[in-house]
Amino acid sequence: MKIYNTLSHKKDILKPIAGKKINLFVCGPTVYDYSHIGHARAYIVFDCFVKYLKSRGFNVFYLQNITDIDDKIIARARERGVSAKDLAIAFEKEYLKDMKALGVTSVSKYARATNYIKEIISQVQRLQTKGFAYKIDEDGIYFDISKFKRYGKLSGRTALGAEDAVTRIDYSKDKRNRGDFCIWKFKQESAEPSWKAPFGEGRPGWHIEDTAITEKFFGVQYDIHGGARDLIFPHHEAEVSLMESISGKSPLVKYWMHVGFLTVSNQKMGKSLGNFIVLSDLLKRCPANYLRFFVIKNLWSSPIDYSESAMVEVKSAVEKIEEFLRKVKSIKLKVQSSNQNAKLIKNFKTNFYKELEDDFNTPKAFAVMFEFINKANILLEKDEISKAQASEIYKFFVEIDKIFGIINFAKVNKVIPAEIKKLAKERELHRKNKEWQKADEVRMKIEKHGFTVEDTKDGPAIKSI
């Protein structure tokens, strides 16, 4: 398998450090607000990627941090008149609830930053001892980027200005270098969360939380680090600098995977623009499998744009898959298995995984899937697919769904009662007689039972709602 690596700027063959064992770390949320669909994109991508790796026989340990101590958390808690700890716990619960609703089930371990203060303090001390960190009185301990000669190797950048920052930066007039960042912030107010440390009471900086957690679980080097594209600089650059300065070993991570940006109606999402979509609100009106399909039908590293019209297309595509599987599942004919059909099914399986092996190319893999559905539908119309072949097709789609979570099998397997079939025939008769009002009344009866009727070129198709 090949995967695009931000570090090498090319597609590299995936060769884990320890054979079939893969250690993967993905930057988790800072729990001061509700998750939005931009967060959802990254977490859906890595959920599917991990499930794909496991389907290919890899043993994946997927670690994700929870940033539960940060300037943003403290500021929001102050606004609301609650403790930073209570605010973080409340939003962590909301985040985990969202992930469950999305079907994100592949994470092996969620690691709260505040559970690893001892490890963070150890890293700060080692950086001080090696001369990579310095103290600013009444401010904190800072990392000196000039001491790490390989700074910028991930992003290709060596300085950070406030005007072009895309993630959190640390301001201090006493910094040695423009891009230096704080790894331990001294306590400023009595109500601030803080921990005692040999170099002064305070709390960790953002970047060092991740390196302390990954060193605890994976050691000083590991296989894959993932996150959104806006984290490359300065956050991930900082992680590289910290851990490689401590260990003296390079690279910290073999493969860096950065997920493309998500915009809404071709605009960057923002509350001031009125296009900020909270994930839990979206899931109230959009099934999780539709959102997963929308995300995963695009290449993971490319930008995508969310719009209501895009979701209409998604609904149509998912329903096409589910309608196809209903037909496949209903096959009872014991026709002779065709060698040509067997070849078609085999090529579908082979080509589907072949596309995923090339940089987890889901758009091309899905194109293979829909091409197969189109060809198989023609065979279904001619009653040329055997029961055994239908079973094989159905099982492969179950296999696909274990990776992507895009099919509602409850709808696929929902038995259509004889009464509904009878009503559908009655409606069709009214339509033929041009009794449109009566036909519409029958349609509403059908919908009250949880089904709908769609008129296709092949006649009425009954679907569960």
C-alpha positions as CSV (number, residue, x, y, z in Angstrom):
1,M,0.0,0.0,0.0
2,K,1.1,3.5,-0.8
3,I,0.1,6.6,1.2
4,Y,0.9,10.3,0.6
5,N,3.4,11.5,3.2
6,T,3.6,15.2,4.0
7,L,7.2,14.7,5.2
8,S,8.5,13.3,1.9
9,H,5.9,15.1,-0.3
10,K,5.2,11.9,-2.2
11,K,3.4,8.6,-2.0
12,D,5.4,6.2,0.1
13,I,5.0,2.5,0.5
14,L,3.6,1.7,3.9
15,K,6.2,-0.2,5.9
16,P,5.4,-0.1,9.6
17,I,8.3,-0.1,12.1
18,A,7.2,-3.5,13.6
19,G,5.9,-5.6,10.7
20,K,2.1,-5.7,10.8
21,K,1.8,-3.6,13.9
22,I,0.9,0.1,13.3
23,N,1.0,2.8,15.9
24,L,-1.2,5.7,14.8
25,F,-1.8,9.1,16.6
26,V,-4.4,11.6,15.5
27,C,-4.8,15.1,17.1
28,G,-8.0,15.1,19.1
29,P,-10.2,18.0,20.0
30,T,-9.7,20.9,22.4
31,V,-12.8,20.5,24.5
32,Y,-14.1,24.1,24.9
33,D,-17.0,24.0,22.4
34,Y,-19.2,21.7,20.3
35,S,-17.7,19.8,17.4
36,H,-18.4,21.0,13.9
37,I,-18.5,19.2,10.5
38,G,-14.9,20.2,9.9
39,H,-13.9,18.1,12.9
40,A,-16.1,15.3,11.6
41,R,-14.3,15.1,8.3
42,A,-10.9,14.4,9.9
43,Y,-12.3,11.8,12.4
44,I,-14.4,10.0,9.7
45,V,-11.4,9.8,7.4
46,F,-9.2,8.2,10.1
47,D,-11.9,5.9,11.3
48,C,-12.3,4.5,7.8
49,F,-8.6,4.4,7.2
50,V,-8.0,2.4,10.4
51,K,-10.8,0.0,9.7
52,Y,-9.4,-0.5,6.2
53,L,-5.9,-1.2,7.6
54,K,-7.4,-3.8,10.0
55,S,-9.3,-5.4,7.1
56,R,-6.0,-5.9,5.4
57,G,-4.5,-7.7,8.4
58,F,-2.7,-4.8,10.2
59,N,-2.8,-4.6,14.0
60,V,-3.5,-0.9,14.6
61,F,-3.3,0.9,17.9
62,Y,-5.1,4.2,17.3
63,L,-4.4,6.8,19.9
64,Q,-6.1,10.1,20.1
65,N,-5.5,12.9,22.6
66,I,-8.1,15.1,24.3
67,T,-6.8,18.6,25.0
68,D,-8.6,19.3,28.3
69,I,-6.3,22.1,29.5
70,D,-5.7,25.1,27.2
71,D,-6.0,28.9,27.0
72,K,-9.3,28.6,25.1
73,I,-10.8,26.3,27.8
74,I,-9.8,28.7,30.5
75,A,-11.2,31.8,28.7
76,R,-14.5,30.0,27.9
77,A,-14.9,28.8,31.5
78,R,-14.3,32.3,32.7
79,E,-17.0,33.6,30.4
80,R,-19.5,31.1,31.7
81,G,-18.5,31.4,35.3
82,V,-17.6,27.7,35.7
83,S,-14.4,25.9,36.4
84,A,-12.1,24.9,33.4
85,K,-12.2,21.3,34.5
86,D,-16.0,21.1,34.6
87,L,-16.2,22.8,31.2
88,A,-13.7,20.4,29.6
89,I,-15.5,17.4,31.0
90,A,-18.8,18.6,29.7
91,F,-17.5,19.1,26.2
92,E,-15.5,15.9,26.2
93,K,-18.8,14.1,26.9
94,E,-20.4,15.9,24.0
95,Y,-17.5,15.0,21.7
96,L,-17.6,11.3,22.6
97,K,-21.4,11.3,22.1
98,D,-20.9,12.8,18.6
99,M,-18.3,10.2,17.7
100,K,-20.6,7.4,18.7
101,A,-23.4,9.0,16.7
102,L,-21.0,9.2,13.7
103,G,-20.0,5.5,14.0
104,V,-16.4,6.4,14.8
105,T,-15.5,3.3,16.7
106,S,-11.9,2.6,15.8
107,V,-10.0,4.6,18.4
108,S,-8.1,2.3,20.8
109,K,-7.4,4.9,23.4
110,Y,-8.5,8.5,24.2
111,A,-5.8,10.2,26.3
112,R,-6.7,13.3,28.3
113,A,-3.7,15.7,28.5
114,T,-4.2,16.3,32.3
115,N,-3.6,12.6,33.0
116,Y,-0.1,12.9,31.7
117,I,1.3,15.9,33.6
118,K,4.1,13.8,35.0
119,E,5.3,12.9,31.5
120,I,5.0,16.5,30.3
121,I,7.1,17.7,33.2
122,S,9.7,15.1,32.4
123,Q,9.9,16.3,28.8
124,V,10.3,19.9,29.9
125,Q,13.1,19.0,32.2
126,R,15.0,17.0,29.5
127,L,14.7,19.9,27.1
128,Q,16.1,22.2,29.7
129,T,19.0,19.9,30.4
130,K,19.8,19.5,26.7
131,G,19.7,23.3,26.2
132,F,16.7,23.4,24.0
133,A,14.5,25.3,26.4
134,Y,14.8,28.6,28.3
135,K,12.9,30.4,31.0
136,I,11.1,33.8,30.8
137,D,10.4,35.1,34.3
138,E,6.7,35.4,35.2
139,D,5.8,33.9,31.8
140,G,6.9,30.3,31.2
141,I,9.4,27.8,29.7
142,Y,10.0,28.3,25.9
143,F,11.4,26.1,23.2
144,D,14.3,27.7,21.3
145,I,13.7,26.8,17.6
146,S,17.2,28.1,16.7
147,K,18.8,25.2,18.6
148,F,16.9,22.6,16.5
149,K,18.7,22.7,13.2
150,R,16.0,20.7,11.4
151,Y,13.2,23.0,12.3
152,G,10.9,23.5,9.3
153,K,11.5,20.1,7.7
154,L,7.9,19.1,7.8
155,S,6.3,22.3,6.7
156,G,9.1,23.9,4.8
157,R,8.8,27.0,6.9
158,T,11.2,28.5,9.5
159,A,9.4,31.5,11.0
160,L,6.0,32.3,12.3
161,G,4.2,35.6,12.0
162,A,1.0,36.4,13.8
163,E,-0.5,37.4,10.5
164,D,-0.1,34.0,8.9
165,A,-0.7,31.7,11.8
166,V,-3.4,29.1,11.3
167,T,-3.2,27.5,14.7
168,R,-2.5,28.8,18.2
169,I,0.8,30.7,18.8
170,D,2.4,32.1,21.9
171,Y,3.0,35.8,22.2
172,S,5.8,37.2,24.4
173,K,8.0,40.3,23.8
174,D,10.9,38.4,25.6
175,K,11.1,35.4,23.2
176,R,14.5,34.8,21.7
177,N,13.0,33.9,18.3
178,R,9.8,34.8,16.5
179,G,8.7,31.2,16.3
180,D,9.6,30.1,19.8
181,F,6.7,28.5,21.6
182,C,5.7,27.9,25.2
183,I,6.0,24.4,26.6
184,W,5.1,25.3,30.3
185,K,3.0,28.3,31.3
186,F,3.5,29.7,34.7
187,K,0.4,30.3,36.9
188,Q,-0.9,33.9,36.5
189,E,-4.1,33.9,38.5
190,S,-5.2,32.0,41.6
191,A,-8.2,30.4,39.9
192,E,-6.2,29.1,37.0
193,P,-5.7,25.3,36.8
194,S,-2.1,24.5,37.7
195,W,0.3,21.8,38.7
196,K,3.5,22.0,40.7
197,A,6.8,21.4,38.9
198,P,10.5,21.9,39.7
199,F,10.7,24.8,37.3
200,G,7.6,26.6,38.6
201,E,3.9,26.0,39.2
202,G,1.8,26.2,36.0
203,R,0.3,24.2,33.2
204,P,1.5,22.6,29.9
205,G,1.7,24.3,26.6
206,W,-0.4,22.8,23.7
207,H,2.4,21.3,21.6
208,I,4.1,19.3,24.3
209,E,0.9,17.6,25.4
210,D,0.9,15.4,22.3
211,T,4.6,14.5,22.4
212,A,4.3,13.5,26.1
213,I,1.3,11.2,25.3
214,T,2.9,9.6,22.2
215,E,6.2,8.9,24.0
216,K,4.2,7.3,26.9
217,F,2.4,4.9,24.5
218,F,4.7,4.5,21.5
219,G,8.2,5.5,22.5
220,V,10.3,8.2,20.7
221,Q,9.4,7.0,17.2
222,Y,6.2,5.6,15.6
223,D,4.4,4.9,12.4
224,I,1.7,7.4,11.5
225,H,0.6,10.8,12.7
226,G,-2.7,12.3,11.4
227,G,-4.6,15.5,11.6
228,A,-6.1,18.4,9.7
229,R,-4.0,20.3,7.2
230,D,-4.1,23.5,9.3
231,L,-2.1,21.7,12.0
232,I,1.1,21.2,9.9
233,F,2.5,24.5,11.0
234,P,3.2,25.3,13.7
235,H,1.7,22.5,15.8
236,H,3.1,19.4,14.0
237,E,6.4,21.2,13.3
238,A,6.6,21.9,17.0
239,E,6.0,18.2,17.9
240,V,8.8,17.1,15.6
241,S,11.2,19.7,17.1
242,L,10.3,18.7,20.7
243,M,10.6,14.9,20.4
244,E,13.6,14.7,18.1
245,S,15.4,17.2,20.4
246,I,14.7,15.0,23.4
247,S,15.6,11.7,21.7
248,G,18.2,12.6,19.1
249,K,16.4,10.2,16.8
250,S,14.8,11.1,13.4
251,P,12.2,10.9,12.2
252,L,9.7,11.1,15.0
253,V,7.0,9.8,12.6
254,K,7.5,7.8,9.4
255,Y,4.3,9.0,7.7
256,W,2.4,12.2,8.2
257,M,-1.2,12.3,6.9
258,H,-3.0,15.6,6.7
259,V,-6.7,15.8,5.8
260,G,-7.8,18.5,3.4
261,F,-9.9,21.5,4.4
262,L,-13.7,21.5,4.5
263,T,-15.6,24.6,3.4
264,V,-19.3,25.4,3.4
265,S,-20.8,26.7,0.2
266,N,-17.3,27.6,-0.9
267,Q,-16.6,29.7,2.2
268,K,-14.4,29.0,5.2
269,M,-16.7,28.1,8.0
270,G,-17.2,30.7,10.7
271,K,-19.9,31.8,13.1
272,S,-19.7,35.4,11.9
273,L,-20.6,34.2,8.4
274,G,-23.6,32.2,9.6
275,N,-22.3,29.0,8.0
276,F,-21.0,27.3,11.1
277,I,-22.5,23.9,11.3
278,V,-22.5,22.1,14.7
279,L,-22.1,18.4,14.2
280,S,-24.9,17.3,16.6
281,D,-27.3,19.8,14.9
282,L,-26.5,18.3,11.5
283,L,-27.0,14.7,12.7
284,K,-30.5,15.6,13.8
285,R,-31.5,16.1,10.1
286,C,-28.9,14.1,8.3
287,P,-28.3,10.3,8.9
288,A,-24.7,9.6,9.9
289,N,-24.1,7.2,7.0
290,Y,-24.9,10.1,4.6
291,L,-22.3,12.3,6.2
292,R,-19.8,9.5,6.2
293,F,-20.5,8.9,2.5
294,F,-20.1,12.6,1.7
295,V,-16.7,12.7,3.5
296,I,-15.3,9.5,2.2
297,K,-16.4,9.8,-1.5
298,N,-13.7,12.5,-1.7
299,L,-9.9,11.9,-1.6
300,W,-8.9,12.3,2.1
301,S,-6.1,14.9,1.4
302,S,-8.2,17.1,-1.0
303,P,-10.4,20.0,0.0
304,I,-14.2,19.4,0.0
305,D,-17.1,21.7,0.0
306,Y,-20.3,21.0,2.0
307,S,-23.7,22.2,0.6
308,E,-27.3,21.1,0.8
309,S,-27.2,20.2,-2.9
310,A,-24.2,18.0,-2.3
311,M,-26.1,16.1,0.4
312,V,-29.1,15.6,-2.0
313,E,-26.6,13.9,-4.4
314,V,-25.3,11.8,-1.5
315,K,-28.8,10.7,-0.5
316,S,-29.4,9.5,-4.1
317,A,-26.1,7.6,-4.3
318,V,-26.6,5.8,-0.9
319,E,-30.2,4.9,-1.9
320,K,-28.9,3.5,-5.1
321,I,-26.6,1.2,-3.2
322,E,-29.4,0.2,-0.8
323,E,-31.9,-0.5,-3.5
324,F,-29.4,-2.6,-5.4
325,L,-28.8,-4.7,-2.2
326,R,-32.5,-5.1,-1.7
327,K,-32.7,-6.6,-5.2
328,V,-29.7,-8.8,-4.6
329,K,-31.0,-10.1,-1.3
330,S,-34.4,-10.9,-2.8
331,I,-33.0,-13.3,-5.4
332,K,-34.4,-16.8,-5.0
333,L,-33.8,-18.2,-8.5
334,K,-31.5,-21.1,-8.7
335,V,-30.1,-20.2,-12.1
336,Q,-26.7,-21.7,-13.1
337,S,-23.7,-19.6,-12.0
338,S,-22.2,-17.9,-15.0
339,N,-18.4,-17.8,-15.4
340,Q,-18.7,-14.3,-16.8
341,N,-20.6,-13.1,-13.8
342,A,-18.0,-14.8,-11.5
343,K,-15.3,-12.8,-13.4
344,L,-17.3,-9.6,-13.0
345,I,-17.6,-10.1,-9.2
346,K,-13.9,-11.1,-8.8
347,N,-12.7,-8.0,-10.8
348,F,-15.0,-5.8,-8.7
349,K,-13.4,-7.0,-5.5
350,T,-9.8,-6.8,-6.9
351,N,-10.1,-3.4,-8.4
352,F,-12.0,-2.0,-5.4
353,Y,-9.1,-2.8,-3.1
354,K,-6.5,-2.0,-5.7
355,E,-7.7,1.7,-5.7
356,L,-7.6,1.8,-1.9
357,E,-4.1,0.5,-1.9
358,D,-3.1,3.5,-3.9
359,D,-3.2,6.3,-1.3
360,F,-6.5,5.2,0.1
361,N,-8.2,6.5,-3.1
362,T,-11.8,6.2,-2.1
363,P,-13.2,8.3,-5.1
364,K,-11.8,5.7,-7.5
365,A,-12.8,2.8,-5.3
366,F,-16.4,4.1,-5.2
367,A,-16.3,4.6,-9.0
368,V,-15.5,0.9,-9.3
369,M,-18.4,0.1,-7.0
370,F,-21.0,2.1,-8.9
371,E,-19.7,0.7,-12.2
372,F,-20.3,-2.8,-10.8
373,I,-23.8,-1.9,-9.6
374,N,-24.7,-0.6,-13.0
375,K,-23.5,-3.8,-14.8
376,A,-25.0,-6.0,-12.1
377,N,-28.4,-4.2,-12.3
378,I,-28.6,-5.2,-16.0
379,L,-28.0,-8.8,-15.1
380,L,-30.6,-8.6,-12.4
381,E,-33.2,-7.4,-14.8
382,K,-32.4,-10.4,-17.0
383,D,-32.5,-12.8,-14.0
384,E,-29.0,-13.9,-14.8
385,I,-27.4,-13.7,-11.3
386,S,-27.6,-16.9,-9.3
387,K,-28.5,-17.1,-5.6
388,A,-24.9,-18.1,-4.7
389,Q,-23.5,-15.1,-6.7
390,A,-26.1,-12.8,-5.1
391,S,-25.0,-14.0,-1.7
392,E,-21.3,-13.3,-2.6
393,I,-22.1,-9.8,-3.7
394,Y,-24.1,-9.1,-0.6
395,K,-21.3,-10.3,1.7
396,F,-18.8,-8.1,-0.1
397,F,-21.0,-5.0,0.5
398,V,-21.2,-6.0,4.1
399,E,-17.3,-6.1,4.1
400,I,-17.2,-2.6,2.4
401,D,-19.6,-1.2,5.0
402,K,-17.5,-2.5,7.9
403,I,-14.8,-0.1,6.7
404,F,-16.9,2.9,5.6
405,G,-20.3,2.7,7.5
406,I,-22.2,4.1,4.5
407,I,-25.1,1.6,4.2
408,N,-28.2,1.4,6.4
409,F,-28.7,-2.4,6.4
410,A,-31.7,-2.0,8.6
411,K,-33.4,-0.4,5.7
412,V,-32.0,-2.9,3.2
413,N,-33.3,-5.8,5.3
414,K,-36.6,-4.4,6.2
415,V,-39.3,-6.7,5.0
416,I,-42.0,-5.1,2.9
417,P,-45.4,-6.3,4.2
418,A,-47.9,-7.7,1.8
419,E,-50.2,-4.9,2.7
420,I,-47.7,-2.3,1.5
421,K,-47.2,-4.2,-1.8
422,K,-50.9,-4.3,-2.2
423,L,-51.2,-0.5,-1.6
424,A,-48.4,0.1,-4.1
425,K,-50.3,-1.9,-6.8
426,E,-53.5,0.1,-5.9
427,R,-51.6,3.4,-6.3
428,E,-50.2,2.3,-9.7
429,L,-53.6,1.4,-10.9
430,H,-54.9,4.9,-9.9
431,R,-52.0,6.5,-11.7
432,K,-52.7,4.5,-14.9
433,N,-56.3,5.7,-14.7
434,K,-55.0,9.3,-14.1
435,E,-56.7,9.4,-10.7
436,W,-53.9,11.5,-9.3
437,Q,-55.7,12.5,-6.0
438,K,-56.5,8.9,-5.1
439,A,-53.0,7.9,-6.0
440,D,-51.6,10.5,-3.7
441,E,-53.9,9.4,-0.9
442,V,-52.6,5.9,-1.2
443,R,-49.0,7.1,-1.2
444,M,-49.6,8.9,2.1
445,K,-51.0,5.7,3.6
446,I,-47.8,3.9,2.5
447,E,-45.6,6.6,4.1
448,K,-47.5,6.3,7.4
449,H,-46.2,2.7,7.6
450,G,-42.6,3.8,7.1
451,F,-42.3,3.2,3.4
452,T,-42.2,5.3,0.3
453,V,-42.8,4.6,-3.4
454,E,-40.6,6.0,-6.1
455,D,-41.5,5.8,-9.8
456,T,-38.7,4.6,-11.9
457,K,-38.3,3.6,-15.5
458,D,-38.7,0.0,-14.4
459,G,-41.9,0.7,-12.5
460,P,-42.7,1.6,-8.8
461,A,-40.0,0.9,-6.3
462,I,-40.9,0.5,-2.6
463,K,-38.3,1.7,-0.1
464,S,-38.3,2.1,3.6
465,I,-38.0,5.6,5.0
